[in-house]
Amino acid sequence: MVHIRFEGRSYDIQEGQINLNASMNDSAIKQRLAQHFDVNLNRFETYVIDRRPSGDLIIRPEAVYG
């Protein structure tokens, strides 16, 4: 499962829906997401990809504190 937080909304997508797998590097994952959401790749530039022990991916904007 891929959990995505993008533009204030949350999405849960199966890896197969966007031809993605957890073994891909961050750049390839961000590229697939940009294609899926039909946006420029730079929109995901500051996003963080958390790989969970379960195999799930959590993709979210970088947290800024302070």
Beta strands, then each sheet from edge to edge (+ up, - down):
strand 1: 2-6
strand 2: 9-13
strand 3: 47-51
strand 4: 57-61
sheet 1: 2+ 1- 4- 3+
end
